[in-house]
């Protein structure tokens, strides 16, 4: 990897992350480099070249898998609390480099510096969670129908866990997976997004230090780089029992089919088409804050971004006017400048999708109430800065039924009681995050009931974006059904085993079957 000098203190940040004097390439521990093609990472902030990383060839991939499978044989025998100590040290390293890593996330991906710091904090938090969990990988004990027998179940490591992450959270989602996989005794092979490869190399450098200091095999944490072809190496590889993939629904369907054909496991975190319901009993000020951040945070490039605002007809004009006024106060620009609210989209392809969405909603009869457009001129040289837009639309519009990974918010009107709004919210193919703004207890409980939101996340009086480490994160329907992070999400990274022990001198059979010799 070769880096160039840049503004915004990035040269210093790259140096702190070990990204200045490294040869081109990728590795299990930043030592064995690839001879593949070069990926150039350009910042959407200013269009400048940050650095270059070589992709992983098939030959290089085999070396990585050899290192990973070999490391697993050692790592799985370590007591879970000892593995937890390794994760604790990783979390401490992250604390030391929180600022430079957060700055790299902001500069390479385009999200605000505060969001970049928040993403690194998520990594630290999941390490803390995993350390405690390393002493709680419990099973169950149950009574046997046969006298003198004991039954219990336990969990064992799966093996090599493959992680395919997306550009919008270039470091946190990897940590969600790998911190839990590690304490479970698994080793990990990670393919970061080809749009944010330097974030991946930086994280690999950090964990490589921990592994070296503890005299642990570098194959415990491996990184491969490249496009979908490298992802195919992983999804078709029977040596990888679990693939955790984050990205579009289209990508997830391909991964699920490929992994399913070899009877492997998939953990999928895919597209969202998230809505906030605003009832007559909503607090308008809270609604505006939740909806605006949800719609424009990370320039609308979160899987949990607010795409639809479903407003009761009695509140519609009041809420619409308040949202429009709030959009008029947004500052768009360099995300490393903490005075700005909105940074750039990831690249010009994302800009084209944004423009196409606005054209499509007008073609379908929608009304643009806050004009969009690509920003040009000083400070916007990368061509990736766009104006957050708002359109009045109908839930049946084709464009509304699909996820647009950009700051486009659709206003939808409903009448009658909250049941009608819930039907609108659920009336899309995706099922990730949802929210209701109301001070009416009955409406809130209806929203959370069996007949309420069909999403994996359902919030009351907060927005759709943002999730705490303690809860399992994921969604239903075309969001993929996966669960990461908190609660009992750790179980996906392990295989379950039922054990029966006979401590008598007889051998009775289950169900009272007789078999005498």
Secondary structure as GFF3:
##gff-version 3
##sequence-region A 1 517
A	DSSP	beta_strand	2	3	.	.	.	ID=ss1
A	DSSP	alpha_helix	10	16	.	.	.	ID=ss2
A	DSSP	beta_strand	38	42	.	.	.	ID=ss3
A	DSSP	beta_strand	49	54	.	.	.	ID=ss4
A	DSSP	alpha_helix	58	75	.	.	.	ID=ss5
A	DSSP	alpha_helix	80	96	.	.	.	ID=ss6
A	DSSP	alpha_helix	98	109	.	.	.	ID=ss7
A	DSSP	alpha_helix	113	133	.	.	.	ID=ss8
A	DSSP	beta_strand	140	143	.	.	.	ID=ss9
A	DSSP	beta_strand	149	157	.	.	.	ID=ss10
A	DSSP	beta_strand	160	164	.	.	.	ID=ss11
A	DSSP	alpha_helix	172	184	.	.	.	ID=ss12
A	DSSP	beta_strand	187	191	.	.	.	ID=ss13
A	DSSP	alpha_helix	197	213	.	.	.	ID=ss14
A	DSSP	three_ten_helix	218	220	.	.	.	ID=ss15
A	DSSP	beta_strand	221	224	.	.	.	ID=ss16
A	DSSP	alpha_helix	228	235	.	.	.	ID=ss17
A	DSSP	beta_strand	242	246	.	.	.	ID=ss18
A	DSSP	alpha_helix	249	261	.	.	.	ID=ss19
A	DSSP	beta_strand	265	269	.	.	.	ID=ss20
A	DSSP	beta_strand	274	278	.	.	.	ID=ss21
A	DSSP	alpha_helix	284	296	.	.	.	ID=ss22
A	DSSP	three_ten_helix	297	300	.	.	.	ID=ss23
A	DSSP	beta_strand	306	312	.	.	.	ID=ss24
A	DSSP	alpha_helix	316	327	.	.	.	ID=ss25
A	DSSP	alpha_helix	348	363	.	.	.	ID=ss26
A	DSSP	beta_strand	367	370	.	.	.	ID=ss27
A	DSSP	beta_strand	389	392	.	.	.	ID=ss28
A	DSSP	alpha_helix	398	401	.	.	.	ID=ss29
A	DSSP	beta_strand	408	414	.	.	.	ID=ss30
A	DSSP	alpha_helix	418	426	.	.	.	ID=ss31
A	DSSP	beta_strand	430	431	.	.	.	ID=ss32
A	DSSP	beta_strand	433	437	.	.	.	ID=ss33
A	DSSP	alpha_helix	441	448	.	.	.	ID=ss34
A	DSSP	beta_strand	457	460	.	.	.	ID=ss35
A	DSSP	beta_strand	472	473	.	.	.	ID=ss36
A	DSSP	beta_strand	476	477	.	.	.	ID=ss37
A	DSSP	beta_strand	484	485	.	.	.	ID=ss38
A	DSSP	three_ten_helix	489	493	.	.	.	ID=ss39
A	DSSP	beta_strand	494	502	.	.	.	ID=ss40
A	DSSP	three_ten_helix	510	512	.	.	.	ID=ss41
###
